Amino acid sequence: MNELFGKKDAARATYREKNNSWYNYKRAIAAQKKLEYEEEKKRRDEEMEAWRKAKEEEEAKKIPYEEEQALCDYLADYLSRAYLTDKDAEAKKAAEEAEAKKAALVTPVVDDPFAGFKAMSKNNEDEQYFGKGKGRKKRDRTKKKEEKAVAGPFTLNVDTFEQFSLVGLTPPGNVEQVAKSVEDLRARKIWYSEQPRGSVPTATEIRKANEKAAAKLKNSTKENGTSSDNAKGKAKKDKFSLSQDEFAPLGSGTGVSSLNASWGQKPTADNSATEKAEGSLDAEP
């Protein structure tokens, strides 16, 4: 027996030693992974800090509120081209410039081989000409385009409204307000050029704040809508409508009406007597 107990103790000691070795190895691996994670985190933090400093130095080299000034120029030019510029005059000017370029490319003929010839018309009936006929007349689509070009309502897209909000201005509501909006945009550009760096929020900061507020509002609306829908569903479930519901409720809850509570129940003795009396009165001539 002593020999067997000795073997058992020896096996238990061997198992305990191997088990302790395995746990020590596991602790060593965890400590090594922790050190590697801390080194990696430190390296990433240093890289992020270096990138942030480089970005700040790059931003410091730029003109303060350069993006906002460019946005003011863009909006002013867009409104001017779309609503304040005479399109017919612009088209006429472009056509004249095209004709001038075309005339500059034409080289004058010095020795014309057709100088002694005279152009003749084919309308003379005495002479016959053989060749291709006149064919079908070309369709004039310009008249239809002019008829379709009808002045529509004053409209601006959603992006234009957002861009106006980024510079702190209100977009025009009609054509008469376009000139005033253009003047405000030009003045806003001058105002931005006079502001020191960091004195007013930038367009990027305003855009991020709007996105954050929109996300918060969406989450709150979703939560409120879910709770209200549950409340409506519960109220609808408790209330029975004789004209809309197909089946009568099986039980009488706290929110069930007296009609629902007495649905399907047998009439009492008093109720049956009252019904018989009403039936006899109806039966009398």
C-alpha positions in Angstrom: 0.0 0.0 0.0 2.8 2.4 0.9 4.3 1.7 -2.5 1.1 2.5 -4.3 0.6 5.7 -2.2 4.1 6.7 -3.1 3.5 6.2 -6.8 0.3 8.3 -6.5 2.1 11.1 -4.8 4.9 11.0 -7.3 2.3 11.2 -10.2 0.5 14.1 -8.5 3.8 16.0 -8.0 4.7 15.4 -11.6 1.3 16.7 -12.8 1.5 19.7 -10.4 5.0 20.6 -11.7 3.9 20.4 -15.4 0.7 22.4 -14.6 2.7 25.1 -12.9 5.1 25.2 -15.8 2.2 25.6 -18.2 0.6 28.4 -16.2 4.0 30.2 -15.9 4.4 29.9 -19.7 0.9 31.3 -20.2 1.7 34.2 -17.8 5.0 34.9 -19.7 3.2 35.0 -23.1 0.5 37.4 -21.7 3.2 39.6 -20.2 5.1 39.6 -23.6 1.9 40.5 -25.5 1.2 43.3 -23.1 4.7 44.7 -23.6 4.3 44.5 -27.3 0.9 46.1 -27.2 2.2 49.0 -25.0 5.1 49.5 -27.4 2.8 49.5 -30.4 0.4 51.9 -28.7 3.3 54.2 -27.9 4.6 54.1 -31.4 1.1 54.9 -32.8 0.6 57.8 -30.4 4.0 59.2 -31.5 3.1 58.9 -35.1 -0.3 60.5 -34.6 1.2 63.4 -32.6 3.8 63.9 -35.4 1.0 63.9 -38.0 -1.0 66.4 -36.0 2.0 68.7 -35.6 2.7 68.5 -39.4 -0.9 69.2 -40.2 -0.9 72.2 -37.8 2.3 73.6 -39.4 0.7 73.1 -42.8 -2.4 74.9 -41.8 -0.4 77.7 -40.3 1.2 78.3 -43.7 -2.2 78.8 -45.4 -4.1 82.0 -45.5 -6.6 82.1 -42.6 -10.2 81.2 -43.7 -9.0 80.5 -47.3 -11.7 77.9 -47.8 -14.5 80.2 -46.6 -13.3 83.0 -48.9 -13.2 80.6 -51.9 -16.7 79.5 -51.0 -18.0 83.1 -51.0 -16.4 83.6 -54.4 -18.0 80.4 -55.8 -21.5 81.3 -54.6 -21.3 84.8 -55.8 -20.1 83.7 -59.3 -22.7 81.0 -59.5 -25.6 83.4 -58.7 -24.2 86.1 -61.0 -23.9 83.6 -63.9 -27.2 82.0 -63.3 -29.5 85.0 -62.6 -27.7 88.3 -63.2 -25.9 87.7 -66.6 -27.7 88.3 -69.9 -27.5 84.9 -71.6 -28.3 86.2 -75.1 -25.5 88.8 -74.8 -23.1 86.1 -73.6 -24.0 83.8 -76.5 -23.6 86.7 -79.0 -20.2 87.5 -77.6 -19.1 83.9 -77.7 -20.3 83.7 -81.4 -18.4 86.8 -82.3 -15.2 85.5 -80.6 -15.6 82.2 -82.5 -16.1 84.1 -85.8 -13.0 86.2 -85.1 -10.9 83.0 -84.4 -12.2 81.4 -87.6 -11.4 84.5 -89.7 -7.9 84.6 -88.2 -7.3 81.0 -89.4 -8.4 81.7 -93.0 -5.6 82.5 -95.4 -6.4 85.0 -98.2 -6.0 83.7 -101.8 -3.4 85.6 -103.9 -3.8 84.0 -107.4 -7.5 82.9 -107.7 -7.9 80.4 -110.5 -11.6 81.1 -110.7 -11.3 84.9 -111.0 -12.9 85.0 -114.5 -15.8 82.8 -113.7 -19.3 83.9 -112.9 -21.6 82.0 -110.5 -24.9 80.9 -112.1 -28.2 79.9 -110.7 -30.1 76.7 -111.5 -33.5 78.5 -111.6 -33.3 79.1 -115.3 -35.7 76.8 -117.1 -33.9 76.9 -120.5 -30.9 75.1 -119.0 -30.9 71.6 -117.6 -28.7 70.3 -114.9 -28.2 66.8 -113.9 -27.2 65.9 -110.4 -28.4 65.5 -106.9 -31.7 67.2 -106.1 -32.4 69.5 -103.2 -33.7 66.7 -101.0 -35.6 67.2 -97.8 -35.6 70.5 -96.0 -33.6 70.5 -92.9 -35.5 70.7 -89.7 -35.1 73.9 -87.6 -35.0 72.8 -84.0 -33.9 76.2 -82.6 -37.5 77.6 -82.8 -38.8 74.7 -80.7 -36.0 75.2 -78.2 -36.8 78.8 -77.9 -40.5 78.0 -77.3 -39.6 75.5 -74.6 -37.3 78.0 -72.9 -39.8 79.4 -70.5 -38.8 81.1 -67.3 -39.5 78.7 -64.4 -39.7 79.3 -60.7 -36.6 80.4 -58.7 -35.0 77.3 -57.2 -31.8 76.4 -55.3 -30.6 72.9 -54.5 -30.0 71.7 -51.0 -26.2 71.9 -51.3 -26.5 75.7 -51.9 -28.5 76.1 -48.7 -25.8 74.2 -46.8 -23.0 76.3 -48.3 -24.7 79.5 -47.4 -25.1 78.3 -43.8 -21.4 77.5 -43.6 -20.5 81.1 -44.2 -23.3 82.4 -41.9 -25.6 83.9 -44.6 -29.2 83.3 -45.8 -29.7 82.2 -49.4 -32.0 84.4 -51.6 -35.6 83.5 -51.8 -36.4 85.0 -55.2 -34.7 86.6 -58.2 -35.0 90.1 -56.7 -32.8 89.1 -53.7 -30.0 87.6 -55.8 -28.1 90.9 -56.2 -28.3 91.6 -52.5 -27.0 88.1 -51.8 -24.1 88.6 -54.2 -23.2 91.9 -52.4 -23.4 90.1 -49.0 -21.1 87.3 -50.2 -18.5 89.8 -51.5 -18.7 91.6 -48.1 -18.4 88.4 -46.2 -15.3 87.4 -48.1 -13.7 90.8 -47.1 -14.8 90.2 -43.5 -13.2 86.7 -43.5 -9.9 88.1 -44.9 -9.7 90.5 -41.9 -10.3 87.9 -39.2 -7.3 86.5 -37.3 -6.8 82.7 -37.3 -9.1 80.9 -34.8 -11.4 83.8 -34.0 -14.5 82.4 -35.7 -15.5 78.7 -36.5 -14.3 77.4 -39.9 -16.6 75.7 -42.4 -15.2 72.3 -41.5 -15.9 72.8 -37.8 -19.5 74.0 -38.6 -20.0 71.0 -40.9 -18.8 68.5 -38.2 -21.0 70.2 -35.6 -24.1 70.0 -37.9 -23.4 66.3 -38.6 -23.0 65.6 -34.9 -26.3 67.4 -34.0 -28.1 65.6 -36.9 -26.9 62.2 -35.6 -28.0 63.1 -32.0 -31.4 64.2 -33.2 -31.8 61.1 -35.3 -31.0 58.8 -32.3 -33.3 60.7 -30.0 -36.1 60.7 -32.5 -35.6 56.9 -33.0 -35.8 56.3 -29.3 -38.9 58.5 -28.8 -40.6 57.0 -31.8 -40.1 53.5 -30.5 -41.5 54.3 -27.1 -44.4 56.1 -28.5 -45.1 53.3 -31.0 -45.1 50.8 -28.1 -47.5 53.0 -26.1 -49.8 53.3 -29.1 -49.7 49.6 -29.7 -50.4 48.9 -26.0 -53.4 51.3 -26.0 -54.7 49.8 -29.2 -54.3 46.4 -27.8 -56.2 47.3 -24.6 -59.0 49.1 -26.4 -61.6 47.0 -28.4 -63.5 48.5 -31.3 -66.7 46.8 -32.3 -66.6 48.1 -35.8 -62.9 47.5 -36.5 -61.8 44.4 -34.5 -62.9 41.0 -35.8 -62.8 39.1 -32.5 -63.8 39.9 -29.0 -61.2 40.1 -26.3 -60.7 37.0 -24.1 -60.2 38.8 -20.8 -61.0 42.0 -19.1 -57.9 44.1 -18.4 -57.5 47.4 -16.7 -58.0 49.4 -19.9 -60.9 47.4 -21.3 -64.3 49.1 -21.4 -67.4 47.7 -19.8 -68.6 46.4 -23.2 -65.5 44.3 -23.4 -65.9 43.1 -19.8 -69.5 41.9 -20.4 -68.7 40.4 -23.9 -69.9 36.8 -24.2 -71.3 36.6 -20.6 -74.8 35.1 -19.9 -77.4 37.6 -18.9 -78.5 37.7 -15.3 -82.0 37.1 -14.0 -82.8 40.9 -13.8 -81.5 41.4 -17.3 -83.6 38.4 -18.6 -86.7 39.8 -16.9 -86.2 43.2 -18.4 -85.7 41.8 -21.9 -88.9 39.7 -21.5 -90.9 42.8 -20.4 -89.6 44.8 -23.4 -90.5 41.8 -25.7 -94.1 41.8 -24.4 -94.5 45.5 -24.9 -93.3 45.2 -28.4 -95.8 42.3 -29.0 -98.9 44.3 -27.9 -101.0 45.8 -30.8 
